[in-house]
Amino acid sequence: MPVKKIIRQNNLPKLENILEELKSKKIEVGIFTDTPFVCMYAGVSEFGMNINITPKMRAWLHANGLHVKDSTTAIHIPQRSFIRKTANEKDNEISTLLETNLNLLLTFKIDINIFFNELGQKLVDITKQTVLDTYSPPNHWFTLSRKNGTHPLIDSSTLLNSITYKIV
């Protein structure tokens, strides 16, 4: 009869280290650039904005084919949330992703750095998909006449390509 050798390994210290690192770090997904235009565009897209019409702006708009009534004092840019919308509408997908990756981490199939980096990249991918799926509200005709394509959040893809993650 063959002899079986059982090796018992105490993984508790390793698990404690993983749990400590999980408690001390977090993943942030968003736009982390110093480029003012990208930050402004992301903020306006996420929250919307009212822009007061100055006389100079009114004249420019008129010269470019948008005739604004004298009674109109502001232009409203509607919100097209992509960060909050991802968190709110894709929470089940994110929870499943987190559960799967935590299972791999806590069974020592991946290390903590792979856990954070793979999870971060997958969260970026989910957020980018939200941008690609957002078509409402549509752009105003004047905006459409000045941009490439009809997608409300994509013109040059700078916003889309600026979505990233960081581990803090």
For each residue, the residues with C-beta under 8 A, 3 or more apart:
1:
2:
3:
4:
5:
6:
7:
8:
9:
10: 13
11: 14 15 108
12: 15 16
13: 10 16 17
14: 11 17 18 108
15: 11 12 18 19 106
16: 12 13 19 20
17: 13 14 20 21
18: 14 15 21 22 105 106 112
19: 15 16 22 23
20: 16 17 23 24
21: 17 18 24 25 112
22: 18 19 25 112
23: 19 20
24: 20 21
25: 21 22 116 167 168
26: 167 168
27: 116 119 120 123 165 166 167
28: 32 165 166 167 168
29: 83 86 120 123 124 127 163 164 165
30: 42 83 163 164 165
31: 38 39 42 159 162 163 164
32: 28 164 166
33: 38 39 162
34: 39
35: 38 39 162
36: 39 40
37: 40 41
38: 31 33 35 41 42 158 159 162
39: 31 33 34 35 36 42 43
40: 36 37 43 44
41: 37 38 44 45 158 159
42: 30 31 38 39 45 46 159 162
43: 39 40 46 47 49
44: 40 41 47 48 49 77
45: 41 42 79 80 81 82 153 159
46: 42 43 79 80 81 82 83 84
47: 43 44 79 81
48: 44 76 77 78 79 80
49: 43 44 76 77
50: 74 75 76 77
51: 57 74 75 77
52: 73 74
53: 57 58 61 68 72 73 74 75
54: 57 58
55: 58 59
56: 59 60
57: 51 53 54 60 61
58: 53 54 55 61 62 68
59: 55 56 62 63
60: 56 57 63 64
61: 53 57 58 64 66 67 68 142
62: 58 59 66 67 68
63: 59 60
64: 60 61 142
65: 142 145
66: 61 62 142
67: 61 62
68: 53 58 61 62 72 75
69: 72
70:
71:
72: 53 68 69 75
73: 52 53
74: 50 51 52 53
75: 50 51 53 68 72
76: 48 49 50
77: 44 48 49 50 51
78: 48 137
79: 45 46 47 48
80: 45 46 48 134 136 137 152 153
81: 45 46 47 84 85
82: 45 46 85 86 127 130 131 134 153 163
83: 29 30 46 86 87 127
84: 46 81 87 88
85: 81 82 88 89 130 134
86: 29 82 83 89 90 126 127 130
87: 83 84 90 91 94
88: 84 85 91
89: 85 86 130
90: 86 87 93 94 126 130
91: 87 88 94 95
92: 95 96
93: 90 96 97 126
94: 87 90 91 97 98 123 126
95: 91 92 98 99
96: 92 93 99 100
97: 93 94 100 101 119 122 123 126
98: 94 95 101 102 119
99: 95 96 102 103
100: 96 97 103 104
101: 97 98 104 105 110 115 118 119
102: 98 99 105 106 115
103: 99 100 106 107
104: 100 101 107 109 110 115
105: 18 101 102 108 109 110 111 112 115
106: 15 18 102 103
107: 103 104
108: 11 14 105
109: 104 105
110: 101 104 105 114 115 118
111: 105 114 115
112: 18 21 22 105 115 116
113: 116 117
114: 110 111 117 118
115: 101 102 104 105 110 111 112 118 119
116: 25 27 112 113 119 120 167
117: 113 114 120 121 167
118: 101 110 114 115 121 122
119: 27 97 98 101 115 116 122 123
120: 27 29 116 117 123 124 165 166 167
121: 117 118 124 125 165
122: 97 118 119 125 126
123: 27 29 94 97 119 120 126 127 165
124: 29 120 121 127 128 163 164 165
125: 121 122 128 129
126: 86 90 93 94 97 122 123 129 130
127: 29 82 83 86 123 124 130 131 163
128: 124 125 131 132 160 163
129: 125 126 132 133
130: 82 85 86 89 90 126 127 133 134
131: 82 127 128 134 153 154 159 160 163
132: 128 129 151 154 160
133: 129 130
134: 80 82 85 130 131 152 153
135: 138 151 152
136: 80 152
137: 78 80 152
138: 135 150 152
139: 143 144 147 150 152
140: 143 144
141: 144 145
142: 61 64 65 66 145 146
143: 139 140 146 147
144: 139 140 141 147 150
145: 65 141 142
146: 142 143
147: 139 143 144 155
148: 155 156
149: 154 155
150: 138 139 144
151: 132 135 154 155
152: 80 134 135 136 137 138 139
153: 45 80 82 131 134 159 160
154: 131 132 149 151 157 159 160
155: 147 148 149 151 158
156: 148
157: 154 160 161
158: 38 41 155 161 162
159: 31 38 41 42 45 131 153 154 162 163
160: 128 131 132 153 154 157 163
161: 157 158
162: 31 33 35 38 42 158 159
163: 29 30 31 82 124 127 128 131 159 160
164: 29 30 31 32 124
165: 27 28 29 30 120 121 123 124
166: 27 28 32 120
167: 25 26 27 28 116 117 120
168: 25 26 28
